[in-house]
Amino acid sequence: MRLFLTDRSRNRFDAADRRLAISKICDWYGKDFAGGHQGFDSFKGTFRRYAEQLASTVEGQAILVAGDYRIEFLDYDWGLNDVTRKDGRP
């Protein structure tokens, strides 16, 4: 989870806008990311625990811990599904 949340291509926190843009995967598998409960409050509880991975500044981490931000989901890159395997099969 820490490695996944540290990946800025999948999860981005903008402290100035108080906006956390997270992977669409979190939307699709919300219960897995929100401690078994769906909803933004549950997401925020999960992301509070990982504030250090999501925000690079102490100020940003404080915003995440306080839950004073909005959540958006990034578009999923469906091109990943088109990658050909080493054996040439799709």
MOPAC internal coordinates of N, CA, C and O (Angstrom, degrees):
PM7 1SCF
backbone

  N    0.0000 0     0.00 0     0.00 0    0    0    0
  C    1.4383 1     0.00 0     0.00 0    1    0    0
  C    1.5358 1   110.18 1     0.00 0    2    1    0
  O    1.2310 1   120.67 1   136.21 1    3    2    1
  N    1.3149 1   116.32 1   -43.79 1    3    2    1
  C    1.4707 1   119.36 1   179.30 1    5    3    2
  C    1.5346 1   111.20 1   -60.04 1    6    5    3
  O    1.2310 1   120.44 1   134.64 1    7    6    5
  N    1.3045 1   116.76 1   -45.36 1    7    6    5
  C    1.4664 1   121.31 1   179.95 1    9    7    6
  C    1.5282 1   110.44 1   -62.56 1   10    9    7
  O    1.2310 1   120.34 1   134.95 1   11   10    9
  N    1.3171 1   116.95 1   -45.05 1   11   10    9
  C    1.4596 1   121.76 1   179.64 1   13   11   10
  C    1.5282 1   110.98 1   -60.95 1   14   13   11
  O    1.2310 1   119.75 1   134.16 1   15   14   13
  N    1.3304 1   118.09 1   -45.84 1   15   14   13
  C    1.4578 1   121.10 1  -177.65 1   17   15   14
  C    1.5222 1   112.91 1   -72.02 1   18   17   15
  O    1.2310 1   120.07 1   158.41 1   19   18   17
  N    1.3099 1   117.48 1   -21.59 1   19   18   17
  C    1.4591 1   121.46 1   177.45 1   21   19   18
  C    1.5278 1   111.58 1   -77.19 1   22   21   19
  O    1.2310 1   119.90 1   161.47 1   23   22   21
  N    1.3087 1   117.79 1   -18.53 1   23   22   21
  C    1.4636 1   123.04 1  -177.80 1   25   23   22
  C    1.5297 1   109.79 1   -73.08 1   26   25   23
  O    1.2310 1   120.24 1   -74.89 1   27   26   25
  N    1.3226 1   117.15 1   105.11 1   27   26   25
  C    1.4684 1   122.44 1  -176.70 1   29   27   26
  C    1.5326 1   112.92 1   -70.91 1   30   29   27
  O    1.2310 1   119.51 1   167.78 1   31   30   29
  N    1.3134 1   118.54 1   -12.22 1   31   30   29
  C    1.4617 1   119.19 1   174.72 1   33   31   30
  C    1.5311 1   110.72 1   -78.12 1   34   33   31
  O    1.2310 1   120.55 1   163.95 1   35   34   33
  N    1.3193 1   116.56 1   -16.05 1   35   34   33
  C    1.4669 1   121.33 1  -178.97 1   37   35   34
  C    1.5217 1   113.73 1  -113.99 1   38   37   35
  O    1.2310 1   120.01 1   159.39 1   39   38   37
  N    1.3210 1   117.59 1   -20.61 1   39   38   37
  C    1.4581 1   121.88 1  -176.22 1   41   39   38
  C    1.5277 1   109.00 1  -147.98 1   42   41   39
  O    1.2310 1   120.59 1   -53.97 1   43   42   41
  N    1.3314 1   116.48 1   126.03 1   43   42   41
  C    1.4668 1   120.18 1  -177.28 1   45   43   42
  C    1.5183 1   110.03 1  -136.13 1   46   45   43
  O    1.2310 1   120.88 1   -49.20 1   47   46   45
  N    1.3191 1   115.91 1   130.80 1   47   46   45
  C    1.4562 1   120.82 1   176.12 1   49   47   46
  C    1.5166 1   109.58 1  -112.38 1   50   49   47
  O    1.2310 1   120.68 1   -51.74 1   51   50   49
  N    1.3180 1   116.31 1   128.26 1   51   50   49
  C    1.4546 1   122.68 1   177.26 1   53   51   50
  C    1.5257 1   107.14 1  -113.57 1   54   53   51
  O    1.2310 1   120.68 1   -77.84 1   55   54   53
  N    1.3315 1   116.30 1   102.16 1   55   54   53
  C    1.4672 1   121.19 1  -176.78 1   57   55   54
  C    1.5222 1   111.20 1   -64.39 1   58   57   55
  O    1.2310 1   119.70 1   142.85 1   59   58   57
  N    1.3361 1   118.18 1   -37.15 1   59   58   57
  C    1.4621 1   121.05 1  -178.66 1   61   59   58
  C    1.5302 1   111.41 1   -62.27 1   62   61   59
  O    1.2310 1   120.48 1   139.82 1   63   62   61
  N    1.3344 1   116.69 1   -40.18 1   63   62   61
  C    1.4699 1   121.59 1   178.70 1   65   63   62
  C    1.5266 1   112.61 1   -91.30 1   66   65   63
  O    1.2310 1   120.95 1   174.19 1   67   66   65
  N    1.3279 1   115.79 1    -5.81 1   67   66   65
  C    1.4815 1   121.11 1  -176.21 1   69   67   66
  C    1.5262 1   110.15 1    51.57 1   70   69   67
  O    1.2310 1   122.11 1  -126.20 1   71   70   69
  N    1.3335 1   113.56 1    53.80 1   71   70   69
  C    1.4585 1   120.92 1  -176.32 1   73   71   70
  C    1.5193 1   109.88 1  -133.87 1   74   73   71
  O    1.2310 1   120.84 1   -50.53 1   75   74   73
  N    1.3235 1   116.00 1   129.47 1   75   74   73
  C    1.4586 1   122.14 1   174.44 1   77   75   74
  C    1.5196 1   107.24 1  -111.45 1   78   77   75
  O    1.2310 1   120.80 1   -65.53 1   79   78   77
  N    1.3169 1   116.07 1   114.47 1   79   78   77
  C    1.4682 1   121.95 1   177.01 1   81   79   78
  C    1.5176 1   106.17 1  -100.70 1   82   81   79
  O    1.2310 1   121.00 1   -64.04 1   83   82   81
  N    1.3201 1   115.69 1   115.96 1   83   82   81
  C    1.4613 1   120.52 1  -175.21 1   85   83   82
  C    1.5262 1   110.64 1  -118.56 1   86   85   83
  O    1.2310 1   121.70 1   -16.07 1   87   86   85
  N    1.3045 1   114.35 1   163.93 1   87   86   85
  C    1.4529 1   122.02 1  -178.94 1   89   87   86
  C    1.5261 1   111.45 1   -56.86 1   90   89   87
  O    1.2310 1   121.06 1   -38.69 1   91   90   89
  N    1.3161 1   115.58 1   141.31 1   91   90   89
  C    1.4640 1   121.72 1   175.43 1   93   91   90
  C    1.5298 1   110.81 1   -59.33 1   94   93   91
  O    1.2310 1   120.60 1   156.05 1   95   94   93
  N    1.3011 1   116.46 1   -23.95 1   95   94   93
  C    1.4670 1   120.81 1   177.51 1   97   95   94
  C    1.5310 1   110.43 1   -58.33 1   98   97   95
  O    1.2310 1   120.51 1   144.93 1   99   98   97
  N    1.3177 1   116.62 1   -35.07 1   99   98   97
  C    1.4733 1   120.43 1   178.31 1  101   99   98
  C    1.5240 1   111.14 1   -64.72 1  102  101   99
  O    1.2310 1   120.49 1   147.41 1  103  102  101
  N    1.3175 1   116.67 1   -32.59 1  103  102  101
  C    1.4611 1   121.07 1   177.13 1  105  103  102
  C    1.5259 1   109.92 1   -70.54 1  106  105  103
  O    1.2310 1   120.83 1   132.70 1  107  106  105
  N    1.3145 1   116.02 1   -47.30 1  107  106  105
  C    1.4598 1   120.48 1  -178.10 1  109  107  106
  C    1.5275 1   113.06 1   -65.84 1  110  109  107
  O    1.2310 1   120.48 1   142.06 1  111  110  109
  N    1.3096 1   116.68 1   -37.94 1  111  110  109
  C    1.4664 1   121.83 1  -177.83 1  113  111  110
  C    1.5253 1   109.97 1  -114.86 1  114  113  111
  O    1.2310 1   121.13 1  -135.18 1  115  114  113
  N    1.3185 1   115.45 1    44.82 1  115  114  113
  C    1.4599 1   122.34 1  -174.76 1  117  115  114
  C    1.5143 1   114.67 1   -51.46 1  118  117  115
  O    1.2310 1   120.02 1   137.73 1  119  118  117
  N    1.3207 1   117.56 1   -42.27 1  119  118  117
  C    1.4667 1   119.38 1  -178.27 1  121  119  118
  C    1.5242 1   112.18 1   -62.88 1  122  121  119
  O    1.2310 1   120.26 1   148.01 1  123  122  121
  N    1.3161 1   117.10 1   -31.99 1  123  122  121
  C    1.4596 1   120.50 1   178.99 1  125  123  122
  C    1.5209 1   111.67 1   -69.92 1  126  125  123
  O    1.2310 1   120.64 1   146.89 1  127  126  125
  N    1.3294 1   116.38 1   -33.11 1  127  126  125
  C    1.4545 1   121.18 1  -177.22 1  129  127  126
  C    1.5190 1   112.78 1   -93.65 1  130  129  127
  O    1.2310 1   120.06 1   161.75 1  131  130  129
  N    1.3077 1   117.50 1   -18.25 1  131  130  129
  C    1.4607 1   120.89 1  -175.33 1  133  131  130
  C    1.5252 1   111.55 1  -109.59 1  134  133  131
  O    1.2310 1   120.44 1  -149.92 1  135  134  133
  N    1.3050 1   116.76 1    30.08 1  135  134  133
  C    1.4569 1   120.10 1   175.50 1  137  135  134
  C    1.5180 1   114.21 1    64.81 1  138  137  135
  O    1.2310 1   120.14 1  -149.02 1  139  138  137
  N    1.3394 1   117.33 1    30.98 1  139  138  137
  C    1.4574 1   120.54 1   177.91 1  141  139  138
  C    1.5139 1   113.58 1    89.59 1  142  141  139
  O    1.2310 1   119.80 1   178.40 1  143  142  141
  N    1.3278 1   117.99 1    -1.60 1  143  142  141
  C    1.4586 1   122.32 1   179.82 1  145  143  142
  C    1.5186 1   108.88 1  -123.43 1  146  145  143
  O    1.2310 1   120.54 1   -36.62 1  147  146  145
  N    1.3152 1   116.57 1   143.38 1  147  146  145
  C    1.4572 1   119.55 1   177.25 1  149  147  146
  C    1.5170 1   109.53 1   -95.51 1  150  149  147
  O    1.2310 1   120.87 1   -22.04 1  151  150  149
  N    1.3229 1   115.95 1   157.96 1  151  150  149
  C    1.4490 1   121.07 1   178.56 1  153  151  150
  C    1.5152 1   111.12 1   119.92 1  154  153  151
  O    1.2310 1   121.21 1   -25.98 1  155  154  153
  N    1.3275 1   115.30 1   154.02 1  155  154  153
  C    1.4572 1   119.74 1  -176.06 1  157  155  154
  C    1.5243 1   112.22 1   -66.04 1  158  157  155
  O    1.2310 1   119.42 1   146.19 1  159  158  157
  N    1.3330 1   118.71 1   -33.81 1  159  158  157
  C    1.4584 1   119.62 1   178.91 1  161  159  158
  C    1.5171 1   111.16 1   -61.41 1  162  161  159
  O    1.2310 1   120.72 1   141.14 1  163  162  161
  N    1.3290 1   116.22 1   -38.86 1  163  162  161
  C    1.4689 1   119.82 1   178.66 1  165  163  162
  C    1.5229 1   110.88 1   -70.52 1  166  165  163
  O    1.2310 1   120.38 1   141.46 1  167  166  165
  N    1.3287 1   116.88 1   -38.54 1  167  166  165
  C    1.4608 1   119.73 1   175.00 1  169  167  166
  C    1.5247 1   109.63 1   -59.67 1  170  169  167
  O    1.2310 1   120.63 1   134.19 1  171  170  169
  N    1.3064 1   116.40 1   -45.81 1  171  170  169
  C    1.4630 1   120.19 1  -177.78 1  173  171  170
  C    1.5255 1   111.07 1   -62.33 1  174  173  171
  O    1.2310 1   119.95 1   144.55 1  175  174  173
  N    1.3066 1   117.69 1   -35.45 1  175  174  173
  C    1.4548 1   120.41 1   175.66 1  177  175  174
  C    1.5202 1   111.53 1   -63.17 1  178  177  175
  O    1.2310 1   120.80 1   139.75 1  179  178  177
  N    1.3181 1   116.08 1   -40.25 1  179  178  177
  C    1.4623 1   120.71 1   177.45 1  181  179  178
  C    1.5144 1   110.72 1   -67.70 1  182  181  179
  O    1.2310 1   120.46 1   132.46 1  183  182  181
  N    1.3259 1   116.73 1   -47.54 1  183  182  181
  C    1.4615 1   120.19 1  -177.00 1  185  183  182
  C    1.5184 1   112.24 1   -69.42 1  186  185  183
  O    1.2310 1   119.96 1   155.86 1  187  186  185
  N    1.3139 1   117.69 1   -24.14 1  187  186  185
  C    1.4709 1   121.20 1   174.71 1  189  187  186
  C    1.5319 1   109.60 1   -58.35 1  190  189  187
  O    1.2310 1   120.88 1   138.97 1  191  190  189
  N    1.3137 1   115.92 1   -41.03 1  191  190  189
  C    1.4759 1   120.43 1  -178.58 1  193  191  190
  C    1.5276 1   112.13 1   -68.39 1  194  193  191
  O    1.2310 1   120.37 1   157.56 1  195  194  193
  N    1.3248 1   116.91 1   -22.44 1  195  194  193
  C    1.4612 1   121.43 1  -176.69 1  197  195  194
  C    1.5343 1   112.08 1  -113.50 1  198  197  195
  O    1.2310 1   120.10 1  -152.17 1  199  198  197
  N    1.3064 1   117.42 1    27.83 1  199  198  197
  C    1.4666 1   122.17 1  -177.80 1  201  199  198
  C    1.5248 1   111.77 1   -57.28 1  202  201  199
  O    1.2310 1   119.93 1   142.69 1  203  202  201
  N    1.3228 1   117.73 1   -37.31 1  203  202  201
  C    1.4696 1   120.41 1  -179.32 1  205  203  202
  C    1.5245 1   111.94 1   -65.80 1  206  205  203
  O    1.2310 1   119.78 1   148.53 1  207  206  205
  N    1.3139 1   118.03 1   -31.47 1  207  206  205
  C    1.4574 1   121.14 1   179.14 1  209  207  206
  C    1.5330 1   111.29 1   -78.58 1  210  209  207
  O    1.2310 1   120.29 1   148.42 1  211  210  209
  N    1.3188 1   117.06 1   -31.58 1  211  210  209
  C    1.4593 1   121.31 1  -174.45 1  213  211  210
  C    1.5280 1   113.95 1   -87.24 1  214  213  211
  O    1.2310 1   120.28 1   148.96 1  215  214  213
  N    1.3215 1   117.08 1   -31.04 1  215  214  213
  C    1.4649 1   120.78 1  -177.30 1  217  215  214
  C    1.5215 1   109.78 1  -121.51 1  218  217  215
  O    1.2310 1   121.16 1   -42.05 1  219  218  217
  N    1.3267 1   115.39 1   137.95 1  219  218  217
  C    1.4663 1   119.65 1  -176.75 1  221  219  218
  C    1.5246 1   113.39 1   -91.34 1  222  221  219
  O    1.2310 1   120.03 1   173.18 1  223  222  221
  N    1.3429 1   117.55 1    -6.82 1  223  222  221
  C    1.4631 1   120.05 1   179.55 1  225  223  222
  C    1.5240 1   110.59 1  -119.26 1  226  225  223
  O    1.2310 1   121.11 1   -22.07 1  227  226  225
  N    1.3075 1   115.48 1   157.93 1  227  226  225
  C    1.4654 1   120.80 1   177.63 1  229  227  226
  C    1.5295 1   109.72 1   -63.41 1  230  229  227
  O    1.2310 1   120.51 1   141.76 1  231  230  229
  N    1.3226 1   116.63 1   -38.24 1  231  230  229
  C    1.4648 1   120.87 1   179.31 1  233  231  230
  C    1.5324 1   110.61 1   -63.36 1  234  233  231
  O    1.2310 1   120.80 1   134.69 1  235  234  233
  N    1.3237 1   116.08 1   -45.31 1  235  234  233
  C    1.4578 1   120.30 1   177.93 1  237  235  234
  C    1.5170 1   112.44 1   -62.66 1  238  237  235
  O    1.2310 1   120.72 1   139.37 1  239  238  237
  N    1.3138 1   116.23 1   -40.63 1  239  238  237
  C    1.4631 1   120.39 1   178.01 1  241  239  238
  C    1.5235 1   110.86 1   -63.02 1  242  241  239
  O    1.2310 1   120.22 1   141.81 1  243  242  241
  N    1.3376 1   117.19 1   -38.19 1  243  242  241
  C    1.4624 1   121.15 1   178.46 1  245  243  242
  C    1.5259 1   111.42 1   -63.92 1  246  245  243
  O    1.2310 1   120.48 1   141.65 1  247  246  245
  N    1.3228 1   116.69 1   -38.35 1  247  246  245
  C    1.4634 1   121.09 1   177.53 1  249  247  246
  C    1.5259 1   110.14 1   -63.11 1  250  249  247
  O    1.2310 1   120.82 1   136.32 1  251  250  249
  N    1.3302 1   116.04 1   -43.68 1  251  250  249
  C    1.4682 1   120.08 1   178.86 1  253  251  250
  C    1.5204 1   111.53 1   -64.42 1  254  253  251
  O    1.2310 1   120.33 1   137.28 1  255  254  253
  N    1.3087 1   116.98 1   -42.72 1  255  254  253
  C    1.4623 1   120.91 1  -179.83 1  257  255  254
  C    1.5354 1   110.34 1   -63.78 1  258  257  255
  O    1.2310 1   120.63 1   140.92 1  259  258  257
  N    1.3286 1   116.41 1   -39.08 1  259  258  257
  C    1.4656 1   120.84 1   179.70 1  261  259  258
  C    1.5303 1   112.33 1   -73.77 1  262  261  259
  O    1.2310 1   120.29 1   160.84 1  263  262  261
  N    1.3358 1   117.05 1   -19.16 1  263  262  261
  C    1.4628 1   120.67 1  -179.11 1  265  263  262
  C    1.5112 1   112.87 1    76.61 1  266  265  263
  O    1.2310 1   120.36 1  -159.69 1  267  266  265
  N    1.3245 1   116.91 1    20.31 1  267  266  265
  C    1.4634 1   122.38 1  -176.29 1  269  267  266
  C    1.5351 1   110.94 1   -94.82 1  270  269  267
  O    1.2310 1   120.65 1  -114.86 1  271  270  269
  N    1.3243 1   116.37 1    65.14 1  271  270  269
  C    1.4614 1   122.58 1  -178.67 1  273  271  270
  C    1.5232 1   108.74 1  -159.17 1  274  273  271
  O    1.2310 1   121.14 1   -12.41 1  275  274  273
  N    1.3198 1   115.42 1   167.59 1  275  274  273
  C    1.4684 1   119.24 1   176.72 1  277  275  274
  C    1.5367 1   108.91 1  -110.96 1  278  277  275
  O    1.2310 1   121.47 1   -24.24 1  279  278  277
  N    1.3004 1   114.78 1   155.76 1  279  278  277
  C    1.4592 1   121.70 1  -178.46 1  281  279  278
  C    1.5282 1   109.37 1  -110.49 1  282  281  279
  O    1.2310 1   121.22 1   -45.38 1  283  282  281
  N    1.3239 1   115.26 1   134.62 1  283  282  281
  C    1.4595 1   122.56 1   172.86 1  285  283  282
  C    1.5191 1   107.74 1  -128.43 1  286  285  283
  O    1.2310 1   121.05 1   -24.80 1  287  286  285
  N    1.3199 1   115.59 1   155.20 1  287  286  285
  C    1.4576 1   120.21 1   177.90 1  289  287  286
  C    1.5273 1   109.39 1  -107.17 1  290  289  287
  O    1.2310 1   120.58 1   -49.41 1  291  290  289
  N    1.3127 1   116.49 1   130.59 1  291  290  289
  C    1.4595 1   122.45 1   177.13 1  293  291  290
  C    1.5253 1   109.69 1   -74.03 1  294  293  291
  O    1.2310 1   120.49 1   -27.03 1  295  294  293
  N    1.3190 1   116.67 1   152.97 1  295  294  293
  C    1.4653 1   120.75 1   174.46 1  297  295  294
  C    1.5198 1   108.87 1   -65.61 1  298  297  295
  O    1.2310 1   121.08 1   -35.83 1  299  298  297
  N    1.3145 1   115.53 1   144.17 1  299  298  297
  C    1.4497 1   120.76 1   178.24 1  301  299  298
  C    1.5322 1   109.30 1   -84.88 1  302  301  299
  O    1.2310 1   120.17 1   -40.22 1  303  302  301
  N    1.3151 1   117.28 1   139.78 1  303  302  301
  C    1.4633 1   122.62 1   178.66 1  305  303  302
  C    1.5326 1   108.65 1   -87.12 1  306  305  303
  O    1.2310 1   120.97 1   -84.95 1  307  306  305
  N    1.3269 1   115.75 1    95.05 1  307  306  305
  C    1.4624 1   120.41 1  -179.07 1  309  307  306
  C    1.5244 1   111.82 1   -69.76 1  310  309  307
  O    1.2310 1   119.77 1   166.75 1  311  310  309
  N    1.3180 1   118.04 1   -13.25 1  311  310  309
  C    1.4551 1   121.45 1   177.59 1  313  311  310
  C    1.5171 1   111.91 1   -61.72 1  314  313  311
  O    1.2310 1   120.32 1   157.50 1  315  314  313
  N    1.3051 1   116.99 1   -22.50 1  315  314  313
  C    1.4637 1   120.24 1   177.66 1  317  315  314
  C    1.5256 1   111.26 1   -61.73 1  318  317  315
  O    1.2310 1   120.66 1   152.13 1  319  318  317
  N    1.3226 1   116.34 1   -27.87 1  319  318  317
  C    1.4695 1   120.25 1   179.99 1  321  319  318
  C    1.5221 1   112.26 1   -75.13 1  322  321  319
  O    1.2310 1   120.10 1   164.26 1  323  322  321
  N    1.3384 1   117.42 1   -15.74 1  323  322  321
  C    1.4536 1   121.28 1  -178.01 1  325  323  322
  C    1.5228 1   113.45 1   -90.90 1  326  325  323
  O    1.2310 1   119.92 1  -176.68 1  327  326  325
  N    1.3011 1   117.75 1     3.32 1  327  326  325
  C    1.4637 1   121.52 1  -178.47 1  329  327  326
  C    1.5206 1   109.32 1   -68.19 1  330  329  327
  O    1.2310 1   120.55 1   -48.55 1  331  330  329
  N    1.3179 1   116.55 1   131.45 1  331  330  329
  C    1.4584 1   121.51 1   178.35 1  333  331  330
  C    1.5200 1   109.86 1   -85.60 1  334  333  331
  O    1.2310 1   120.60 1   -43.03 1  335  334  333
  N    1.2933 1   116.46 1   136.97 1  335  334  333
  C    1.4611 1   121.26 1   178.74 1  337  335  334
  C    1.5188 1   110.24 1   -72.07 1  338  337  335
  O    1.2310 1   120.86 1   -14.59 1  339  338  337
  N    1.3245 1   115.96 1   165.41 1  339  338  337
  C    1.4787 1   121.47 1  -178.95 1  341  339  338
  C    1.5281 1   111.83 1   -61.15 1  342  341  339
  O    1.2310 1   120.52 1   152.27 1  343  342  341
  N    1.3265 1   116.62 1   -27.73 1  343  342  341
  C    1.4629 1   117.89 1  -179.21 1  345  343  342
  C    1.5323 1   111.76 1   -85.47 1  346  345  343
  O    1.2310 1   120.03 1  -173.59 1  347  346  345
  N    1.3852 1   117.54 1     6.41 1  347  346  345
  C    1.4473 1   121.80 1   175.18 1  349  347  346
  C    1.5154 1   114.16 1    87.91 1  350  349  347
  O    1.2310 1   120.07 1   172.51 1  351  350  349
  N    1.3183 1   117.47 1    -7.49 1  351  350  349
  C    1.4564 1   120.03 1   179.25 1  353  351  350
  C    1.5266 1   109.86 1   -84.43 1  354  353  351
  O    1.2310 1   120.47 1   -29.91 1  355  354  353
  N    1.3314 1   116.71 1   150.09 1  355  354  353
  C    1.4887 1   119.70 1   177.72 1  357  355  354
  C    1.5121 1   111.37 1   -71.22 1  358  357  355
  O    1.2310 1   120.10 1   180.00 1  359  358  357

